[in-house]
């Protein structure tokens, strides 16, 4: 028995709708497919009902509502409440083969954390995390095992644009990752050779057991409150620079200057600004001769606390970079540092050796308001391969 015109029209409508649905699913790529594989519930619901204790809901989300003004981007507004977990694997065994593809799949303006696990390998790409992708965690297999690497310079892209990884979003976390710029090491004063491994401009960012590898301008600590724990930072000239308000704890500062260089170039421009770099319980080693810092900003502020300094430190410690007016506005200090390069008596007269009272403001997380946002655990996923529903 044949179909009437009305029934035939209905069949064609159903077929058309099915075709449109299939096209949309393909265009959404792995992020959409991930939800299909796990059923109708999104990832955070699955984790919440799992017996596995290393799941998304265990990550502390005690972030304050404070705002922090910075020149390079605006704060995003939250509009979604979804958690995601992505795997990046160059061999094709994950959800993506590049880090940027995983970042692109992160939901915009989410208040929940997206975890991107990046398996061991050298990822030759430039990665950009825009301001509308907050609450991202990147977890690698080790600072020397999972490395994102680039080869750009200021001559081609500008200093900031040369960065292998650029982070403009708030609440970023990296664990066991390496960030590298392999551009050749410049001679002191050579123009256009700045080569940034990572620029961080988002507020409330934390890096645990990460490596930063480069020569001039390795780590662009642009602006915002940041915490670096047990990190390895390598460079030759101004290789930790910017106007961030940052605490470096237990880090190894590795100098690779062939002649002379400088570790920091902090850019605070006014004494009332809160930015500055604090290095606590760190180690400075390597080769060449370096200044502890130079006054990039007129009110540059850097403090070294209980840091071991090898004999590569230029005895005067600090340089005004030819502008003696910074003697009255900069703040360079150290406290109970050790090693052959730590002798405070030979430092420039406009730097400070802090006493027990003066150093208190630099001894804990209060310097970066860390009590409200620093994660209580270093490793956010102890055994990610055991998360249910994943191959």
C-alpha positions in Angstrom: 0.0 0.0 0.0 1.5 3.4 -1.0 2.1 6.4 1.3 -0.1 9.3 1.1 1.4 12.8 0.4 1.2 13.8 4.0 2.9 10.7 5.3 5.6 10.9 2.7 6.3 14.6 3.6 6.7 13.6 7.3 9.2 10.9 6.4 11.3 13.3 4.4 11.3 15.8 7.3 12.6 13.1 9.7 15.4 12.1 7.3 16.4 15.8 6.9 16.5 16.3 10.6 18.7 13.2 11.1 21.1 14.4 8.4 21.4 17.9 10.0 22.1 16.3 13.4 24.9 14.2 11.9 26.5 17.2 10.2 26.5 19.2 13.4 28.0 16.4 15.5 30.9 16.1 13.0 31.5 19.8 13.0 31.8 19.9 16.8 34.7 17.5 16.7 36.1 15.6 19.7 34.6 17.8 22.4 31.1 16.8 21.3 32.1 13.2 20.7 33.4 13.0 24.3 30.0 13.7 25.7 28.4 11.1 23.5 30.9 8.4 24.6 30.1 9.2 28.2 26.4 9.2 27.8 23.9 12.1 28.4 25.7 13.3 31.6 28.6 15.6 31.2 32.0 14.7 32.5 31.7 16.4 35.9 28.5 14.4 36.8 30.3 11.1 36.0 33.3 12.1 38.2 31.0 13.0 41.0 29.4 9.6 41.2 32.7 7.7 40.7 34.5 5.8 43.5 37.8 7.2 42.1 39.1 9.8 44.5 41.2 11.6 41.9 38.4 13.3 40.1 37.5 16.8 39.1 35.4 17.6 42.1 38.4 17.2 44.4 40.2 20.2 43.0 39.9 23.2 45.3 37.7 25.9 43.8 38.2 28.5 46.6 38.9 31.5 44.4 38.3 35.0 45.7 36.2 37.5 43.8 38.9 40.2 43.9 39.7 42.0 40.6 43.2 42.7 39.4 43.8 45.4 36.8 46.3 44.5 34.0 47.1 46.1 30.7 47.0 43.1 28.4 43.5 41.8 28.7 40.1 42.1 30.4 38.6 39.7 32.9 36.0 37.2 31.5 32.4 36.8 32.6 31.3 33.4 33.7 28.3 31.9 31.9 28.7 28.1 32.0 29.1 25.4 34.6 30.7 22.4 32.8 33.9 20.4 33.6 35.9 18.7 30.9 38.8 16.3 30.7 40.9 16.1 27.5 43.9 14.0 26.6 46.6 15.2 24.1 48.7 12.5 22.5 50.8 13.0 19.4 50.4 9.4 18.5 46.7 9.8 18.1 45.7 7.9 21.3 44.0 10.8 22.9 41.3 13.3 22.1 43.7 15.6 20.3 47.1 15.5 18.8 48.0 19.2 19.4 47.8 21.2 22.6 46.1 24.2 20.8 43.3 21.9 19.6 42.5 20.9 23.2 42.5 24.6 24.3 40.2 25.5 21.4 37.7 22.8 22.7 37.6 24.3 26.2 34.2 25.9 26.9 34.3 29.7 27.0 33.9 31.6 30.3 33.5 28.4 32.4 33.7 28.6 36.2 34.6 24.9 36.4 38.1 23.6 35.7 39.0 21.9 32.4 41.9 19.5 32.7 44.2 18.9 29.7 46.5 15.9 30.2 49.4 16.1 27.8 51.3 12.9 27.3 55.1 12.8 27.0 56.5 14.3 23.8 57.9 17.4 22.2 55.0 19.5 20.9 56.3 21.9 18.3 53.6 24.6 18.2 52.6 28.0 19.5 49.8 27.9 22.1 47.5 30.7 22.9 45.0 30.6 25.8 42.7 33.6 25.4 41.0 35.5 28.3 37.7 33.8 27.7 39.2 30.3 28.6 39.7 30.5 32.4 40.2 27.6 34.8 42.4 25.5 32.6 44.9 22.9 34.1 47.6 21.5 31.9 49.3 18.4 33.3 52.3 16.8 31.6 54.5 13.8 32.3 57.4 15.9 33.7 59.2 19.1 32.9 61.7 17.3 30.7 59.2 14.8 29.2 56.2 17.0 28.1 57.6 20.1 26.4 55.9 22.7 24.2 58.6 24.3 22.1 58.8 27.2 19.6 61.4 29.1 17.7 60.3 32.7 17.4 62.0 36.0 18.2 61.1 39.7 18.9 62.5 40.6 15.4 59.7 38.6 13.8 56.8 38.9 16.2 57.6 41.4 18.9 58.7 40.3 22.4 55.3 39.3 23.6 54.4 37.7 20.3 57.5 35.6 20.3 56.1 33.5 23.2 55.8 29.8 22.6 52.9 29.7 25.1 50.8 32.8 25.8 48.3 32.7 28.7 45.8 35.6 29.0 43.1 33.7 31.0 42.7 33.7 34.8 43.1 30.7 37.1 45.5 28.8 34.9 47.5 25.9 36.4 50.4 23.9 34.9 51.9 20.7 36.5 54.9 18.8 35.3 55.2 20.7 32.0 58.1 22.2 30.0 57.9 25.4 28.0 60.8 26.2 25.6 62.0 28.7 23.0 64.9 27.3 21.1 65.9 30.6 19.3 69.7 31.1 19.4 71.3 32.8 22.4 72.0 36.5 21.6 75.0 38.5 22.5 74.5 41.2 25.2 72.9 44.2 23.6 72.0 42.4 20.4 68.6 43.7 19.1 65.5 41.7 18.2 66.8 38.4 19.8 64.4 38.3 22.7 62.7 34.9 22.6 60.0 34.2 25.2 59.1 30.6 26.2 56.0 31.6 28.1 54.1 34.8 28.8 51.6 34.8 31.7 49.2 37.7 31.9 46.2 36.0 33.5 45.6 36.5 37.2 45.9 33.8 39.9 48.1 31.4 37.9 50.1 28.6 39.5 53.0 26.5 38.1 54.2 23.3 39.9 57.3 21.4 38.8 57.5 23.2 35.5 60.5 24.0 33.4 61.1 27.3 31.4 63.9 27.0 28.9 65.4 29.8 26.8 68.0 32.5 26.8 67.0 36.2 26.6 63.5 36.9 28.1 62.6 33.3 28.8 59.7 33.9 31.2 57.6 37.0 30.6 55.8 37.4 34.0 53.7 40.2 32.5 51.0 41.0 35.1 48.8 39.3 37.6 49.3 37.2 40.8 51.4 34.1 40.2 52.9 31.2 42.1 55.9 29.1 40.9 56.7 26.0 43.0 59.7 23.8 42.5 60.2 25.1 38.9 63.4 25.2 36.8 64.0 28.6 35.0 66.8 28.9 32.5 68.2 31.9 30.7 70.9 34.5 30.1 69.5 38.0 29.9 66.5 39.4 31.7 65.1 35.9 31.7 62.5 36.5 34.4 60.9 39.9 33.6 57.6 41.8 33.6 55.3 43.5 36.1 53.8 40.4 37.8 53.2 40.1 41.5 54.8 36.7 41.9 56.2 34.3 44.4 58.9 31.8 43.3 59.3 29.1 45.9 61.9 26.4 45.9 62.9 27.1 42.3 66.2 26.5 40.5 67.4 29.5 38.6 69.8 28.3 36.0 72.1 30.9 34.3 73.5 30.1 30.8 75.2 33.5 30.1 78.2 33.2 27.9 79.7 36.5 29.2 77.3 38.7 31.3 73.6 38.9 31.8 70.9 39.5 34.4 68.3 37.3 36.1 65.4 39.7 36.6 64.0 42.8 34.9 61.0 43.7 37.1 58.8 46.5 35.6 57.0 48.1 38.6 56.5 51.8 37.6 55.1 53.3 40.8 56.1 52.7 44.5 52.4 52.3 45.4 51.9 49.4 43.0 51.8 45.9 44.5 53.8 44.1 41.9 57.2 42.6 42.4 59.1 39.3 42.4 59.9 37.3 45.6 62.3 34.3 45.4 62.1 32.2 48.5 64.3 29.2 49.2 65.6 29.1 45.7 69.0 28.2 44.1 71.0 30.2 41.6 73.6 28.3 39.7 75.1 28.1 36.2 77.8 29.9 34.3 78.7 33.4 33.2 78.4 36.5 35.3 74.9 38.0 36.1 73.2 40.8 37.9 70.4 39.7 40.3 68.3 42.3 38.5 68.2 45.5 36.6 65.7 48.3 36.9 63.4 47.9 33.9 60.7 49.9 35.8 61.4 53.0 37.7 60.2 51.4 40.9 61.4 47.8 40.2 61.0 45.5 43.2 62.8 42.1 43.7 63.5 40.3 46.9 65.6 37.1 47.5 64.9 35.2 50.7 67.1 32.3 52.0 68.4 31.7 48.5 71.6 30.0 47.6 73.7 32.1 45.2 76.7 30.6 43.4 79.8 32.7 42.5 78.2 33.8 39.2 76.6 36.8 40.9 78.2 40.2 40.1 79.2 41.4 43.6 77.3 44.7 43.3 74.1 42.7 42.7 71.9 45.2 41.1 72.2 47.6 38.2 70.3 50.9 37.5 70.7 50.4 33.8 72.2 53.9 33.5 69.4 55.8 35.4 70.4 56.8 38.9 67.0 58.2 39.7 65.8 54.6 40.4 68.0 54.6 43.4 65.3 56.4 45.4 62.3 54.5 44.0 63.3 50.8 43.3 63.3 48.2 46.1 66.0 45.5 45.8 66.6 43.3 48.9 67.8 40.0 50.2 67.4 38.1 53.5 69.6 35.4 54.9 70.9 34.3 51.5 73.9 31.9 51.3 76.6 30.9 49.0 79.7 32.6 47.5 77.5 35.1 45.5 75.3 36.2 48.5 77.6 38.6 50.3 75.3 41.5 51.2 78.1 43.9 52.2 79.3 44.4 48.6 75.9 45.2 47.2 75.0 48.6 45.8 74.3 51.0 48.6 70.7 51.5 47.4 69.7 47.9 48.0 68.7 46.4 51.3 69.6 43.5 53.7 66.3 42.9 55.4 65.9 42.2 59.1 63.5 39.7 60.7 60.7 42.3 60.9 61.0 43.8 57.5 61.0 40.5 55.7 57.7 39.3 57.2 55.6 40.7 54.3 57.6 38.6 51.8 57.7 35.3 53.7 54.3 33.7 52.9 51.4 33.6 50.4 50.0 36.9 51.6 52.3 38.7 49.2 50.2 37.3 46.3 46.9 36.9 48.3 47.5 33.2 47.9 45.4 32.0 50.7 42.2 32.4 48.7 43.3 30.7 45.4 46.5 28.6 45.6 45.7 24.9 45.2 46.3 22.8 48.3 47.8 20.0 46.3 50.5 20.0 43.7 49.3 17.1 41.5 45.7 17.5 40.5 45.4 14.1 38.8 47.5 11.4 40.4 46.3 8.6 38.1 44.4 10.1 35.2 44.5 6.8 33.3 42.0 5.3 35.9 39.3 7.9 35.4 36.2 6.0 34.4 34.9 5.9 30.9 38.3 6.6 29.3 40.4 4.3 27.2 
